[in-house]
Structure formats: structure tokens, C-alpha cells
Amino acid sequence: MSAPVTTPLYVEVAVPLPIGHAFTYRVPSGEEGRARIGVRVLVPFGSRKITGLIVGLVDGSSTAGREIKAVHAFLDEEPYVTPRHLAFLTAAARECMAPLGEMLRAALPRGLPRREAPPVPRTETFFRLAGKEAAFAMTPKQDRVRATVAAAGEISVQDLSARIPGGAEVARRMVSKGMLAASTRERPVAATAGHLPDVSGEITPTPDQEAALARIGVSLASGKFAAFVLHGITGSGKTEVYLRAVEQVRQTGRQAVFLVPEIVLTPQLLGRVRSRFGDGVAVLHSGLSPAERASEWRRVRAGRVFLSIGARSAVFSPFPAPGLFIVDEEHDAAYKQEEGIRYQARDLAILRGKMEDAVVLLGSATPSAESIGMTQAGEATLLSLPERIGGRSLPEVSVVDLRGHAGMRGADRYFSPELEAAVEDTLSRGEKAMLFLNRRGYAPAITCLDCGETVRCVNCRVSLTFHQQHGALLCHYCDARTPPPEKCGCCGGHKLAQVGIGTERLVAWAARRWKGARVARLDSDVSRKRGAYGEILARMQSGDVDILVGTQMIAKGHDFPEVTLVGVLLADLSLSFPDFRSAERTFQILTQVAGRAGRGGRPGRVIVQTLSPDHFCVRSAARHDFDGFMKEELAAREALGYPPFGRMLLLRLWGPDTSRVIRAAEEVAAALSVPVAAAGISLLGPAPSPVSFVKRKHHFQILLKMPARFPVGAFFPDLLGPLRETVRKHGVRMEADVDPYNMMV
């Protein structure tokens, strides 16, 4: 009797490459039981092998007449990604118009490498006493090993070997004889984020906090989706609301995801979270090593913790049943991923909240126009914390007009007598000051005084910034570094001047002006050095710094009670950007940095220096008038159809040959013109990007403006798929950025 003929099984596999479709592979005979959605596989791809994820099972009807390669190996016994989590990642990829494989690669730390198989987690053997006591004749060393195991209850190979040389080998032989029992599991990886200061102490909620928590608690208990915007002024206790909400969701048996803009900026928060929740917390952020991130991710997936805290990528935390998503400082542009998959973590938190029937809590002292728009449209509930903890008042804000300082030389033109006197008074009282300048380096440009030519990056055609600590000119787009020229490359002149001021130059000026003061700097250049950020924060906490100079890093999440003065050197730097969000960003940063003053028992003062003293965002920030600012800002946005009254899609095209990029951009625009016009979408461009030459590539862009709540994920992916192939034939790359934050390049 002949054996029955089995129908071959095929799987659809997403690979971590910028390709908009999955690939079909044949399941080897006898392996059909291992083919499950969410399992990782090693598959042949061209001349190499690559890790992919099974996203579908198919029969052989669609493969007729084609040669289908077989899966090389199955890498998981159980799904690495649950169907529920895969559904979210698939929806997120569609909303971001990104290939699913690329989204999976971004979401799964070390899970989908582009070469060969992912690293296997290191395991460790643990010894314990056998389940049944039996009489064994033991050697003295065996008796010693057994006594050590019994005292510990359970002990690892590493610890046993440290206590008894050769003890691990003796224990293995004892296991084979039934004298001990052994188990093997993943070796724990100690995340560096765990070594942070604890903040303890019982806090009694204010009436406003209690009211907010009551609303949140009702929604958590209902098990239904709800969105809240928590508008709390600086120092009003938003963090306490977040942590008590985590306790509330924990009582329902579900888990919480806590997003912060940049994890390295919030050690006080992490210490507070650790002290309250202990080992129930996982930390996910790019500052961890790859092994640490993967280990934390697996703890979350296994449900061994109930809270995941991290930067934007933590929105992908693979909890079995997430019930709460917190987005702290939800207005912050750091939530927008600007490389690779361009996702907005706040928007993905809302998308996932809807899919999981979870509560989403968006908090900020300066909520974004998009979030306020949600509350006005009835899509979110506004909660308010209008007073600082302890009845402390907001700092007094003074605005200084810098337009009369153009004739001054050097750093003096950026430092008014009013601010200088205020720093002097602050130091004389033994108090601390912060000086905010959102521009790093020593001088933003080197310019020839003979011909006016500025030294530019050969890769990007943007001005190079002089960094004194490196003794070099740096490009902030491609990181190119070059020594300062001795003469002008254009006219040969030797009159080269350092133009403008950055944080390095400000530190040098302040140290000369106040020789007895201890001056420190905090910006991204400093924080790149391992341990430098924590060292500066420790010095601030201990009172070892009198003047802290920094960029927007000093405005986020810090609570230094002795800081009573904040000076803003150039408040309108961000107003010069060709971006519809420039006024909002300026208001937000001024409000946030001003909020660092007067958080202790002494009142605070803020001096804002600006060349635009009459701009409505500066006036509103000086009055602490969020409502007035937002009313004017929303009116301007509505008149122009900008978010939240419209949506945008930016198509970026780039390549080494200008003519090819232009031709590809024109073909894309022509192909889109008819379908987008029929859908009521405006098409602008193609046009050169504001910074049109970066990393030796020419950049063009097409901007599409859509009505509010336009279903981008449903309308565009199928339309853009064929166009990606079109531009690729020109040797050009195209990237879609939904609701862009950075339109410069």
C-alpha cells in the first residue's frame, strides 16, 4: 500500500530589509508542526542566509510554476512574537508606510539581524537538592558541595565554582547519580540603568492629583480604551500621578508601558520607579548594550515584570496584556524617530491603546497642539494640575531685548547687563544658576572677513561648527571632522573669524567672568562620554556646581532645589527654522527651561534674552500663559490646514546624481497627481529639501497635505509600492514620513 501524498506547506516570511512584501518559502517535510506565525526562521536570500519572521501560512496554489526555496532552519520552538503583538506591529508598519520587516527589526532587539541567525541567549546551570532524600556515600568534596547547595537553596555554576574550586564539575557528576538536581535557564543580564539613585518618601496626593487619578482609575477598571491629556505645570506632580496609575493598572492584572523622551535624562525618575516597584520594572533604551536590551525585552515578553520604562522604542514592549501607556513630556520631538522607520511613539501608543483596549495617558507642562486638538475633538479627556506642589509659585520671567547689542564684541553681545547682574546676585546668595543656549560647540561658523565665505562641509554643504574640545570643525549632519583652516579656501585671506556662540564658548566666558564659580556644561557632546552625564548630575545634587550651562538637555526632568535663576541667552534660535511648529517649539522650550527655577523653598527668576521680544510665543511664555498661546497657535494652524487640522506626508528622495533624483521625483509627482487630487489632497513639489546636499547625496521632497484624520495607512501604501520600484530603477531611494517633524532634510 503506497504512502499517502502530503501537500507541501508554505510560509510567508517578512525579512528585515526595505522591501514592501513578504517572501514565500517551502516548509521541509517533517517540519510542518514547527511552522507557526510569529516563529523566526533562517531562510536563503540571494547568496546569503537571513533571519525572517513567519507572518502567514499558505497552501501551494499560489506557488504553481515557481521554484520555491525551502526554509533553512526554524529558530524558535514557540512564537517569538505573539499574534496579538504581530497584529500591532503590522498595523504600525502600515500607518508609518514602512516595510513590515523593517518595522519588526526596529521593534525586536537583536531579534531579526540582517546576517545569519540571531545570537542565542547565554544560559546558566543552577544546582539544587534532589527532590527525594537518599543515603549516598559521599566523598569529602561531594559532602562540601552538597552542604553549599543546601545552604544556598539554589546556586549557579559560576557561584559554586567561586566558592569551591572544581565544585561545578563535582556537582555535575552528582546530578548524573541523582545526588543533586539541575536546571538550565537564561543567564540574567544586569542592565546598567538599574544602578541609579533611589528616591524614597511617602507622598500625599493633592486634590488635583486625586481628581485626575479617579478619572484614570475608572477607565482602567472598565477595561476599555480611553485617552487622557494630563496638563500639569512644571513642578505640579505629574510623575506621582503616573506612578499611582501604574499601581492601579497592576491591580487589574495588566501591565504598563512608561515612555520618556530620553531615558538618560531622567535618572531621578528611574530611581523613584525602582524604589517603588523594585524588580517589577524593565528598562528599554538605546543606552543599554544589545545583550542587556534583548534580556530586558525577553523579561517583558515572559511577563516577569509589570512595568516597562524607556524611550520611544519601548512602545513596542511585548507585554502579554498591556493596560496602560504613559507618554511623559508627550510634546517632545524626541518621540519622533528620524532615521530608518520614521514613527511617532506617541501616535503608536494611541494606536496600540485602541487595539489593546488600554488607557493612554499623555502628560506635559506644554501639551502639543495635536493632543489639545484631540481633547477639543472629544477624542481625549483633558486633566489639569494647575498648581505646583507645596503651593510654590512659578518663577518671575523677564524679557530682555537683544536688538541693541549688535555693536558689542564676542560673547558680550549675547549676555545682557541684566542677566549678568542677576547671575552675580544669585551667586552672592549662595544659590545656583542655569544658563540655557540651544546650540552646542564653541562657534557655529568660521567666516572669512575679507570675502564673507563660510567654511562648509564638503559632504553636506552646510557650515561647520568649531568645537574647542576637539580642536576641530564638525559637521552636525554627517559627523565629518576637519582641522580649522589657516586661510580662506575661496580668496586665500587670513582673516578668519569665529562667528556666533555655543555652549563651549559660553562656559569659557562664564568661567572668566566669575572666576570663583564652579561652571559645568551639559549637552550631547558631554553626555556621549560614559559616566559624564551622571557625574554632572551628582555634582548638581551635591551643590558642587554653581552655574550649569547647557542645551535643551538641562530643561528635561531635572529637579534641583537650589537653582533659583535660569538665563536664556537666545530664546528665538528655534524661531528661525522654516517649520510650522517653530513657535510651538520655542514656547515649549522656554516654558520647560523656566520651570527649572524656584523648585525649592526659594522663589525663582527667569531672564529670557531675545531678538524677537514681541513674538506671541515669547510673550505667552513670559506670562506662563499656555491657554493664550495655544488659542493663537491653533487659529494659525487651522487657517493653513496644519496639524491637528490636517495631516501631512513628506516623500523624501535622494541619490548621488542630481538629474536622476529630479527625474525620479517628477515621475512620482506625476503618478500621484491624479489619485491624490481626487481624494482632496494637495501636492506640493517636487522641490529641493531645505538642506539639499547631505552625505554627498542630493535631496528632493514632495509634500502632500491631507484633511484631518485622513486614513493614510489605508490610502497610500498600495499607491506608493510600485513607485518605490520606479525610483529604485533611477538609482534613487525614496522614504515616506507620515506627519513629519523634521522637514529640513
Summary of the structure (lengths in Angstrom):
residues: 745
radius of gyration: 29.3
end to end distance: 69.3
largest distance: 102.1
contacts: 2489
relative contact order: 0.08
helix: 37%
strand: 24%
